[in-house]
Amino acid sequence: MQVPDGVIRPSMDQMRESVFACLGNLDGCSFADIFAGSGIIALEAASRGAAYIEAVENDPLKRKTLLQNTAISPVRIYCRFISAELFIQRFKRPFNFLFLDPPFPYQFKWELLNRIAISSLISNESTILLHRPAEDTNITRLHANLIQFDSREYGRSVVDFFRIKQDEK
């Protein structure tokens, strides 16, 4: 596994193992790794059976490493070198799982989550995961379509789990 130049915050092994244990079986599922960095999350999804994977990264310093790392995947990982915002706006296929791992100083994570809530990237079966610093708790602006159903702490990191609210009948 290569590590790219520039600022990177590698996902902790314990966090990655725990998150994927929560997700369960990914056989045949689709997975989007947004702010992919080195591609470790996309590779983990592939190793756990995800059938269709997109890795989205905008930092040009990470491009070469992301391509090298994802080349070892047992399934093809499609690498998109565009901003997360453009990916959300342009991509029209829903995913079973979306993992957002923006740089900790990124100030628009909640806005990004809210844009995903009304995008074509999700369906009633989608799970959205957001990796954030523990001190960033500005969740009060969560879109009405979303419900947070789990949250896990890993040191100074938190991974929140969201899904679309289901209509009650």
C-alpha beads as a LAMMPS data file, in Angstrom:
LAMMPS data file: protein, C-alpha beads

169 atoms
168 bonds

1 atom types
1 bond types

-500.0 500.0 xlo xhi
-500.0 500.0 ylo yhi
-500.0 500.0 zlo zhi

Masses

1 110.0

Atoms # bond

1 1 1 0.000 0.000 0.000
2 1 1 1.418 3.326 -1.115
3 1 1 0.845 6.611 0.745
4 1 1 0.456 9.756 -1.390
5 1 1 2.318 13.031 -1.041
6 1 1 0.544 15.946 0.593
7 1 1 -1.742 16.055 3.587
8 1 1 -3.228 12.672 4.393
9 1 1 -4.946 11.233 7.425
10 1 1 -4.837 7.464 7.023
11 1 1 -7.858 5.637 8.368
12 1 1 -6.984 3.860 11.563
13 1 1 -7.009 0.076 11.217
14 1 1 -9.252 -0.347 14.265
15 1 1 -11.747 2.192 12.945
16 1 1 -11.797 0.615 9.496
17 1 1 -12.316 -2.891 10.896
18 1 1 -15.069 -1.727 13.227
19 1 1 -16.917 0.260 10.552
20 1 1 -16.871 -2.606 8.085
21 1 1 -17.989 -5.037 10.797
22 1 1 -21.015 -2.753 11.327
23 1 1 -21.789 -2.790 7.604
24 1 1 -21.791 -6.565 7.393
25 1 1 -21.797 -8.451 4.115
26 1 1 -21.070 -6.243 1.083
27 1 1 -21.459 -9.003 -1.525
28 1 1 -22.862 -7.473 -4.688
29 1 1 -23.224 -3.999 -3.147
30 1 1 -22.159 -0.666 -4.604
31 1 1 -19.798 1.554 -2.624
32 1 1 -18.588 5.147 -3.014
33 1 1 -15.416 6.264 -1.236
34 1 1 -15.582 10.058 -1.325
35 1 1 -12.331 11.851 -0.410
36 1 1 -10.611 8.528 -1.141
37 1 1 -7.004 9.587 -0.442
38 1 1 -4.874 6.452 -0.750
39 1 1 -7.906 4.266 -1.549
40 1 1 -7.725 2.123 1.596
41 1 1 -11.474 2.320 2.239
42 1 1 -12.312 1.440 -1.375
43 1 1 -9.910 -1.515 -1.178
44 1 1 -11.501 -2.678 2.062
45 1 1 -14.934 -2.545 0.414
46 1 1 -13.594 -4.597 -2.491
47 1 1 -12.058 -7.172 -0.156
48 1 1 -15.443 -7.557 1.543
49 1 1 -17.352 -8.289 -1.648
50 1 1 -18.514 -4.918 -3.001
51 1 1 -19.170 -5.368 -6.710
52 1 1 -19.157 -1.775 -7.918
53 1 1 -16.845 0.816 -6.330
54 1 1 -16.142 4.477 -7.043
55 1 1 -13.187 6.247 -5.430
56 1 1 -13.467 10.041 -5.608
57 1 1 -10.432 12.240 -4.959
58 1 1 -9.745 15.826 -6.010
59 1 1 -6.174 16.264 -4.715
60 1 1 -3.763 15.854 -7.660
61 1 1 -0.965 14.816 -5.270
62 1 1 -2.934 11.665 -4.426
63 1 1 -3.759 10.623 -8.006
64 1 1 -0.750 8.387 -8.735
65 1 1 -0.937 6.602 -5.392
66 1 1 -4.692 6.073 -5.605
67 1 1 -4.325 4.516 -9.061
68 1 1 -1.440 2.284 -7.913
69 1 1 -3.265 1.098 -4.803
70 1 1 -6.614 0.430 -6.456
71 1 1 -4.910 -1.521 -9.247
72 1 1 -4.425 -4.425 -6.799
73 1 1 -8.162 -4.730 -6.136
74 1 1 -9.916 -8.023 -6.962
75 1 1 -12.689 -5.941 -8.616
76 1 1 -12.329 -2.786 -10.646
77 1 1 -12.387 0.420 -8.621
78 1 1 -13.383 3.395 -10.748
79 1 1 -11.269 6.403 -9.787
80 1 1 -12.796 9.836 -10.340
81 1 1 -10.509 12.823 -10.006
82 1 1 -13.060 15.545 -9.358
83 1 1 -14.329 17.387 -6.321
84 1 1 -16.836 15.680 -4.065
85 1 1 -19.290 18.461 -4.843
86 1 1 -19.112 17.827 -8.603
87 1 1 -19.377 14.076 -8.109
88 1 1 -22.541 14.536 -6.046
89 1 1 -23.984 16.884 -8.641
90 1 1 -23.130 14.831 -11.738
91 1 1 -23.282 11.164 -10.775
92 1 1 -26.732 9.633 -11.281
93 1 1 -26.470 6.144 -9.810
94 1 1 -27.500 5.286 -6.227
95 1 1 -25.051 3.470 -3.982
96 1 1 -25.706 1.011 -1.190
97 1 1 -22.925 2.658 0.831
98 1 1 -21.273 6.069 0.674
99 1 1 -18.254 6.762 2.858
100 1 1 -17.289 10.417 3.246
101 1 1 -13.873 11.065 4.725
102 1 1 -13.192 14.768 4.164
103 1 1 -10.031 16.343 5.547
104 1 1 -10.684 17.303 9.157
105 1 1 -10.329 21.063 8.438
106 1 1 -12.958 20.803 5.636
107 1 1 -15.717 23.163 6.752
108 1 1 -18.557 21.998 4.516
109 1 1 -19.046 18.376 5.594
110 1 1 -22.613 18.900 6.853
111 1 1 -23.581 20.827 3.718
112 1 1 -22.108 18.012 1.634
113 1 1 -24.100 15.443 3.594
114 1 1 -27.256 17.486 3.023
115 1 1 -26.558 17.674 -0.725
116 1 1 -26.231 13.901 -0.805
117 1 1 -29.599 13.626 0.991
118 1 1 -31.357 15.095 -2.049
119 1 1 -29.101 13.623 -4.745
120 1 1 -29.469 10.627 -7.023
121 1 1 -26.598 8.933 -5.135
122 1 1 -28.920 7.485 -2.521
123 1 1 -32.023 5.366 -2.293
124 1 1 -34.113 4.035 0.576
125 1 1 -31.538 1.239 0.964
126 1 1 -28.469 3.500 1.147
127 1 1 -26.234 3.994 4.156
128 1 1 -24.104 7.127 4.354
129 1 1 -21.088 7.214 6.637
130 1 1 -19.324 10.418 7.644
131 1 1 -15.875 10.343 9.253
132 1 1 -15.318 13.557 11.205
133 1 1 -13.350 15.003 14.116
134 1 1 -15.068 14.391 17.466
135 1 1 -15.144 18.110 18.234
136 1 1 -17.206 18.868 15.094
137 1 1 -20.729 18.320 16.372
138 1 1 -22.610 20.805 14.198
139 1 1 -25.201 18.227 13.230
140 1 1 -28.131 20.538 14.004
141 1 1 -28.425 21.453 10.328
142 1 1 -29.095 17.879 9.204
143 1 1 -31.449 17.601 6.219
144 1 1 -35.002 16.500 7.039
145 1 1 -34.631 13.454 4.718
146 1 1 -31.831 11.985 6.841
147 1 1 -31.798 10.150 10.110
148 1 1 -28.672 9.336 12.089
149 1 1 -28.969 5.759 13.294
150 1 1 -25.520 5.110 14.738
151 1 1 -22.323 6.866 15.748
152 1 1 -18.986 5.314 16.720
153 1 1 -16.051 7.041 18.427
154 1 1 -12.429 6.175 17.665
155 1 1 -10.120 8.422 19.657
156 1 1 -10.505 11.910 18.211
157 1 1 -12.519 10.541 15.271
158 1 1 -16.210 9.769 14.941
159 1 1 -18.033 7.871 12.216
160 1 1 -21.714 8.737 11.924
161 1 1 -24.183 6.469 10.100
162 1 1 -27.160 7.960 8.231
163 1 1 -30.016 6.729 6.067
164 1 1 -33.126 8.162 4.439
165 1 1 -36.146 8.467 6.698
166 1 1 -38.760 5.904 5.706
167 1 1 -42.354 7.005 5.344
168 1 1 -44.482 5.601 8.141
169 1 1 -47.620 3.878 6.912

Bonds

1 1 1 2
2 1 2 3
3 1 3 4
4 1 4 5
5 1 5 6
6 1 6 7
7 1 7 8
8 1 8 9
9 1 9 10
10 1 10 11
11 1 11 12
12 1 12 13
13 1 13 14
14 1 14 15
15 1 15 16
16 1 16 17
17 1 17 18
18 1 18 19
19 1 19 20
20 1 20 21
21 1 21 22
22 1 22 23
23 1 23 24
24 1 24 25
25 1 25 26
26 1 26 27
27 1 27 28
28 1 28 29
29 1 29 30
30 1 30 31
31 1 31 32
32 1 32 33
33 1 33 34
34 1 34 35
35 1 35 36
36 1 36 37
37 1 37 38
38 1 38 39
39 1 39 40
40 1 40 41
41 1 41 42
42 1 42 43
43 1 43 44
44 1 44 45
45 1 45 46
46 1 46 47
47 1 47 48
48 1 48 49
49 1 49 50
50 1 50 51
51 1 51 52
52 1 52 53
53 1 53 54
54 1 54 55
55 1 55 56
56 1 56 57
57 1 57 58
58 1 58 59
59 1 59 60
60 1 60 61
61 1 61 62
62 1 62 63
63 1 63 64
64 1 64 65
65 1 65 66
66 1 66 67
67 1 67 68
68 1 68 69
69 1 69 70
70 1 70 71
71 1 71 72
72 1 72 73
73 1 73 74
74 1 74 75
75 1 75 76
76 1 76 77
77 1 77 78
78 1 78 79
79 1 79 80
80 1 80 81
81 1 81 82
82 1 82 83
83 1 83 84
84 1 84 85
85 1 85 86
86 1 86 87
87 1 87 88
88 1 88 89
89 1 89 90
90 1 90 91
91 1 91 92
92 1 92 93
93 1 93 94
94 1 94 95
95 1 95 96
96 1 96 97
97 1 97 98
98 1 98 99
99 1 99 100
100 1 100 101
101 1 101 102
102 1 102 103
103 1 103 104
104 1 104 105
105 1 105 106
106 1 106 107
107 1 107 108
108 1 108 109
109 1 109 110
110 1 110 111
111 1 111 112
112 1 112 113
113 1 113 114
114 1 114 115
115 1 115 116
116 1 116 117
117 1 117 118
118 1 118 119
119 1 119 120
120 1 120 121
121 1 121 122
122 1 122 123
123 1 123 124
124 1 124 125
125 1 125 126
126 1 126 127
127 1 127 128
128 1 128 129
129 1 129 130
130 1 130 131
131 1 131 132
132 1 132 133
133 1 133 134
134 1 134 135
135 1 135 136
136 1 136 137
137 1 137 138
138 1 138 139
139 1 139 140
140 1 140 141
141 1 141 142
142 1 142 143
143 1 143 144
144 1 144 145
145 1 145 146
146 1 146 147
147 1 147 148
148 1 148 149
149 1 149 150
150 1 150 151
151 1 151 152
152 1 152 153
153 1 153 154
154 1 154 155
155 1 155 156
156 1 156 157
157 1 157 158
158 1 158 159
159 1 159 160
160 1 160 161
161 1 161 162
162 1 162 163
163 1 163 164
164 1 164 165
165 1 165 166
166 1 166 167
167 1 167 168
168 1 168 169
